[in-house]
Amino acid sequence: MNIINIPRGYKPPLDNYDLQRAIEFIKSHFQLNLRKQLNLKRVSAPLFVTADSGLNDNLNGVEHPVSFTIPALGAQVEIVQSLAKWKRLALKRYDFHVGNGLYCDMNAIRPEESPFDNLHSAYVDQWDWEKVITREDRNLDTLKDTAQRIITAICDTHDALCTEFPQIRTKVDRNVLFITTQELEDMYAGKGYTASQKETELMKDTGARTVFLMQIGGKLKSGKPHDGRAPDYDDWALNGDILFWNDVLGRSFELSSMGIRVDAEAMSRQLSLSGCDARRELPFHKMVLNNELPLTMGGGIGQSRMCMLLIGNCHIGEVQASVWDQPTYDTFAKAGITLL
């Protein structure tokens, strides 16, 4: 099922030709800004990994990766769902040192994503980044500073975009509200809100246009987590989501998920809490538990979502070539909106 939402009075901010120019502008400029802020180098990344490597991301634990067999290798492989684990292994293989990191393009297919709406499709594209840190860096100050640097890179890209395309009228804010998921739950206890509704109400009530929501994955006082996180990459006490206010859609808008990665102790604890102890025997997990991988932090930043936010489009299909059902195509065509 697809959810169709065209805000009243919405008109595409750019024609199709200028839209493609703007998408290219954002992607090229943001990469440079991100590299400068986090000291990253670009590397090539895999589209698929072997199913038995333990390198694929299990996301919320309910998604099933697209898989296929390569007869020449006699191996079952999976399209990556993210590169959270692969990047950490790559930092070791490529001999990156403390303070240095990598970024790459990540493309994924998530056919079970449901429902498709203004923000979600079967195709995922993001910048994945990872950098080596020290044990002393495994703290909230490092996490907050890094989130602020990414937000600075996004805002710098926005400023350059608006100079190049003066017809764009979007706004983003460099000032960040830092808040934990427990603080958010306490604010809206008993309201019956979903996680995304809490995030939207927070931004409405506080007037914050940029939020870094921290500590996602572990159970809160309610006995439930704010949102799901796999137990084997982020440390649930040291992660967060970057949220911007989206004026076109009138709601909070998640642009990035990031975190300080698990060390041996955090992985062991989170695997047990999640009932995933069987993963301890996978090659990647053994390396973490045996302290054979560098300590790192990293995350993903949505490419199409950033284009949506900075340009001012209402639907991800305007900036990303994916597949939709016929009623969606027909409704948007009738409204004079092109889905790629």
C-alpha positions as CSV (number, residue, x, y, z in Angstrom):
1,M,0.0,0.0,0.0
2,N,1.2,3.5,-0.9
3,I,0.3,6.6,1.1
4,I,-0.3,9.6,-1.1
5,N,0.1,13.0,0.4
6,I,0.4,16.2,-1.7
7,P,0.3,19.2,0.6
8,R,-2.3,21.8,-0.3
9,G,-1.0,24.4,-2.7
10,Y,2.2,22.5,-3.4
11,K,4.0,23.2,-6.6
12,P,7.5,21.7,-7.5
13,P,10.1,24.4,-6.8
14,L,12.1,23.6,-9.9
15,D,11.4,22.4,-13.4
16,N,12.6,18.9,-14.3
17,Y,15.8,20.2,-15.9
18,D,16.9,22.5,-13.1
19,L,15.9,19.8,-10.6
20,Q,18.5,17.4,-12.0
21,R,21.1,20.2,-11.9
22,A,20.2,20.9,-8.2
23,I,20.4,17.2,-7.3
24,E,23.9,17.0,-8.8
25,F,24.9,20.3,-7.1
26,I,23.8,19.0,-3.7
27,K,25.5,15.6,-4.0
28,S,28.8,17.1,-5.2
29,H,29.0,19.9,-2.7
30,F,27.9,18.0,0.3
31,Q,30.6,15.3,-0.2
32,L,33.2,18.0,-0.1
33,N,31.7,19.6,3.0
34,L,31.4,16.3,4.8
35,R,35.0,15.4,4.0
36,K,36.2,18.7,5.4
37,Q,34.2,18.5,8.6
38,L,35.0,14.8,9.5
39,N,38.4,14.3,7.7
40,L,37.2,11.5,5.4
41,K,38.4,9.9,2.2
42,R,36.2,8.4,-0.4
43,V,36.3,4.6,-1.0
44,S,34.5,2.1,-3.2
45,A,31.8,0.0,-1.5
46,P,30.1,-3.3,-2.2
47,L,26.6,-3.7,-3.5
48,F,26.4,-7.2,-2.0
49,V,28.1,-9.4,0.6
50,T,28.1,-13.1,1.3
51,A,25.2,-14.2,3.5
52,D,27.5,-16.0,6.0
53,S,29.9,-13.1,6.6
54,G,27.8,-11.3,9.2
55,L,28.5,-8.0,7.4
56,N,25.0,-7.2,6.4
57,D,23.0,-4.9,8.6
58,N,19.9,-6.4,10.1
59,L,18.3,-2.9,10.6
60,N,15.2,-3.3,12.8
61,G,15.4,-7.1,12.7
62,V,12.3,-7.6,10.6
63,E,13.6,-6.8,7.1
64,H,14.8,-9.5,4.8
65,P,17.7,-8.7,2.5
66,V,17.4,-9.3,-1.2
67,S,19.5,-12.4,-1.9
68,F,20.7,-14.4,-4.9
69,T,23.1,-17.2,-5.8
70,I,26.3,-16.7,-7.7
71,P,26.8,-20.0,-9.5
72,A,30.4,-19.4,-10.3
73,L,31.2,-19.0,-6.6
74,G,28.7,-21.5,-5.2
75,A,27.8,-18.7,-2.8
76,Q,24.6,-17.0,-1.5
77,V,25.0,-13.3,-1.4
78,E,22.8,-10.5,-0.1
79,I,22.3,-6.9,-1.3
80,V,23.5,-4.7,1.5
81,Q,20.9,-3.1,3.7
82,S,23.6,-0.7,5.0
83,L,27.3,-0.7,5.3
84,A,27.6,-0.2,9.1
85,K,29.7,-3.3,9.6
86,W,31.5,-3.4,6.3
87,K,32.9,0.1,6.9
88,R,34.5,-0.9,10.2
89,L,36.2,-3.8,8.7
90,A,37.3,-1.7,5.7
91,L,39.0,0.8,8.1
92,K,41.2,-2.1,9.4
93,R,41.9,-3.5,6.0
94,Y,42.8,-0.1,4.5
95,D,45.0,0.8,7.5
96,F,43.2,4.0,8.5
97,H,44.4,5.6,11.8
98,V,42.8,7.5,14.6
99,G,41.1,10.7,13.5
100,N,40.8,9.5,9.8
101,G,37.8,8.0,8.2
102,L,36.1,7.0,5.0
103,Y,32.8,7.6,3.2
104,C,31.1,5.9,0.3
105,D,27.9,5.7,-1.7
106,M,25.5,3.1,-0.4
107,N,22.7,1.8,-2.5
108,A,20.2,-0.7,-1.2
109,I,16.9,-2.4,-2.0
110,R,14.3,-2.8,0.7
111,P,11.3,-4.4,-0.9
112,E,9.5,-5.0,2.3
113,E,9.4,-1.3,3.3
114,S,5.8,-0.6,4.0
115,P,4.0,1.6,3.5
116,F,5.6,3.6,0.8
117,D,5.0,7.2,1.4
118,N,6.6,10.7,0.9
119,L,9.8,9.5,2.6
120,H,10.0,5.8,1.9
121,S,10.5,3.7,-1.2
122,A,12.1,0.3,-2.1
123,Y,15.3,2.0,-3.1
124,V,17.7,3.5,-0.5
125,D,20.6,5.8,-1.3
126,Q,22.8,7.3,1.3
127,W,26.3,8.5,2.1
128,D,27.8,6.0,4.6
129,W,30.8,7.2,6.6
130,E,33.0,5.8,9.4
131,K,36.1,7.0,11.2
132,V,38.6,5.6,13.7
133,I,38.4,7.0,17.3
134,T,40.1,6.3,20.6
135,R,38.5,4.7,23.6
136,E,38.6,8.1,25.3
137,D,36.4,9.4,22.4
138,R,33.6,7.0,23.3
139,N,31.4,9.6,25.0
140,L,28.5,11.9,24.4
141,D,30.6,15.0,23.8
142,T,32.3,13.3,20.8
143,L,28.9,12.2,19.6
144,K,27.3,15.7,19.9
145,D,30.3,17.4,18.3
146,T,30.2,15.1,15.3
147,A,26.5,15.6,14.8
148,Q,27.0,19.3,14.9
149,R,29.7,19.0,12.2
150,I,27.4,17.0,9.9
151,I,24.7,19.6,10.4
152,T,27.2,22.3,9.5
153,A,28.1,20.4,6.3
154,I,24.4,20.2,5.5
155,C,23.7,23.9,6.2
156,D,26.8,25.0,4.2
157,T,25.5,22.9,1.3
158,H,22.1,24.6,1.6
159,D,23.6,28.1,1.6
160,A,25.5,27.3,-1.6
161,L,22.5,25.8,-3.2
162,C,20.3,28.8,-2.6
163,T,23.0,31.1,-4.1
164,E,23.1,28.9,-7.2
165,F,19.3,28.5,-7.4
166,P,17.7,31.7,-5.9
167,Q,14.2,30.4,-6.6
168,I,14.7,27.9,-3.8
169,R,13.1,29.2,-0.5
170,T,13.8,26.4,2.0
171,K,15.3,27.0,5.4
172,V,17.6,24.9,7.6
173,D,18.9,25.8,11.1
174,R,22.5,25.3,12.4
175,N,21.3,25.5,16.0
176,V,20.7,22.1,17.5
177,L,18.4,20.8,20.3
178,F,20.1,17.8,21.9
179,I,17.7,15.5,23.7
180,T,17.6,11.8,24.7
181,T,14.8,9.4,23.9
182,Q,14.0,9.0,27.6
183,E,13.6,12.7,27.9
184,L,11.3,12.7,24.9
185,E,9.3,9.8,26.3
186,D,8.9,11.6,29.6
187,M,7.6,14.7,27.8
188,Y,4.8,12.8,26.0
189,A,4.0,10.0,28.4
190,G,0.4,8.8,28.1
191,K,-0.3,10.6,24.9
192,G,-0.3,7.5,22.7
193,Y,2.0,9.0,20.1
194,T,4.2,7.0,17.8
195,A,7.9,7.6,17.7
196,S,7.7,9.9,14.7
197,Q,4.7,11.8,16.2
198,K,6.7,12.5,19.4
199,E,9.5,13.9,17.3
200,T,7.1,16.1,15.3
201,E,5.3,17.3,18.5
202,L,8.7,18.1,20.1
203,M,9.7,20.3,17.3
204,K,6.4,22.0,17.2
205,D,6.3,22.6,21.0
206,T,9.9,23.8,21.3
207,G,10.3,25.6,18.0
208,A,13.5,23.7,17.3
209,R,14.1,23.2,13.6
210,T,17.1,20.9,14.1
211,V,17.2,18.1,16.7
212,F,19.7,15.4,17.6
213,L,17.8,12.7,19.3
214,M,20.1,10.4,21.3
215,Q,20.2,6.9,22.8
216,I,18.1,4.8,20.4
217,G,17.6,1.1,20.7
218,G,17.5,0.2,24.4
219,K,14.3,-0.1,26.3
220,L,13.0,3.0,28.0
221,K,11.0,3.3,31.3
222,S,7.9,2.2,29.3
223,G,9.6,-1.1,28.6
224,K,9.9,-0.3,24.9
225,P,12.6,1.3,22.8
226,H,11.9,4.6,21.0
227,D,12.8,2.8,17.8
228,G,14.6,-0.4,16.7
229,R,18.3,-0.6,16.2
230,A,20.4,-3.7,15.4
231,P,22.5,-4.8,18.4
232,D,25.8,-5.2,16.7
233,Y,26.9,-1.9,15.3
234,D,25.7,1.2,17.3
235,D,26.2,1.4,21.1
236,W,22.7,2.2,22.1
237,A,23.9,4.6,24.8
238,L,26.0,6.6,22.3
239,N,24.0,7.0,19.1
240,G,21.4,9.3,17.6
241,D,19.3,10.6,14.7
242,I,19.6,14.0,13.1
243,L,16.1,15.5,12.5
244,F,15.2,18.7,10.6
245,W,11.9,20.4,10.4
246,N,10.4,20.0,7.0
247,D,8.2,23.1,6.1
248,V,6.7,21.5,3.0
249,L,5.4,18.4,4.9
250,G,4.9,20.1,8.3
251,R,6.7,17.4,10.2
252,S,10.0,16.3,11.6
253,F,12.3,14.8,9.0
254,E,15.0,12.2,9.8
255,L,18.1,12.8,7.6
256,S,20.8,10.8,9.4
257,S,21.3,7.9,11.8
258,M,24.7,7.7,13.4
259,G,26.6,6.5,16.5
260,I,29.7,5.4,18.2
261,R,30.0,1.7,17.4
262,V,29.9,-1.1,19.9
263,D,33.1,-2.3,21.6
264,A,33.4,-5.9,22.9
265,E,31.4,-5.2,26.1
266,A,28.6,-3.3,24.4
267,M,28.2,-5.9,21.6
268,S,28.1,-8.7,24.1
269,R,25.5,-7.0,26.3
270,Q,23.3,-5.9,23.4
271,L,23.4,-9.3,21.6
272,S,22.1,-10.9,24.9
273,L,19.4,-8.3,25.4
274,S,18.2,-8.8,21.8
275,G,18.3,-12.6,21.9
276,C,20.9,-12.6,19.2
277,D,23.6,-14.6,20.9
278,A,23.9,-16.9,17.9
279,R,25.6,-14.1,16.0
280,R,28.6,-14.4,18.3
281,E,29.9,-17.1,15.9
282,L,29.9,-14.9,12.8
283,P,33.3,-13.7,11.5
284,F,32.6,-10.0,12.0
285,H,31.2,-10.4,15.5
286,K,34.1,-12.6,16.6
287,M,36.5,-9.8,15.5
288,V,34.6,-7.2,17.6
289,L,34.4,-9.5,20.6
290,N,38.1,-10.3,20.4
291,N,39.0,-6.6,20.1
292,E,40.5,-7.2,16.6
293,L,38.8,-4.2,14.9
294,P,39.4,-0.5,15.5
295,L,37.1,1.5,17.7
296,T,35.0,3.6,15.4
297,M,32.0,5.9,15.0
298,G,29.9,6.3,11.8
299,G,26.5,6.7,10.2
300,G,24.4,7.1,7.1
301,I,23.0,10.3,5.6
302,G,20.2,10.0,3.1
303,Q,21.0,11.4,-0.3
304,S,17.4,11.6,-1.7
305,R,16.1,12.9,1.6
306,M,18.7,15.6,1.7
307,C,17.7,16.6,-1.9
308,M,14.0,16.7,-0.8
309,L,14.7,18.8,2.2
310,L,17.1,21.4,0.7
311,I,15.2,21.8,-2.6
312,G,11.7,21.7,-1.1
313,N,10.1,18.7,-2.8
314,C,7.2,17.0,-1.2
315,H,7.9,13.4,-2.3
316,I,11.0,11.3,-2.5
317,G,10.0,10.1,-5.9
318,E,10.6,13.6,-7.3
319,V,14.3,13.2,-6.6
320,Q,14.9,9.5,-6.8
321,A,14.2,7.0,-9.6
322,S,12.2,4.2,-8.0
323,V,8.9,2.3,-8.6
324,W,5.4,3.2,-7.4
325,D,1.9,1.8,-7.9
326,Q,-0.2,3.2,-10.7
327,P,-2.6,5.2,-8.4
328,T,0.5,7.1,-7.1
329,Y,1.7,7.9,-10.6
330,D,-1.7,9.0,-11.7
331,T,-2.4,11.2,-8.7
332,F,0.9,13.0,-9.0
333,A,0.6,13.4,-12.7
334,K,-2.8,15.0,-12.3
335,A,-1.2,17.4,-9.8
336,G,1.5,18.3,-12.4
337,I,4.2,16.5,-10.4
338,T,6.8,14.3,-12.1
339,L,7.9,11.1,-10.3
340,L,11.2,10.0,-11.7
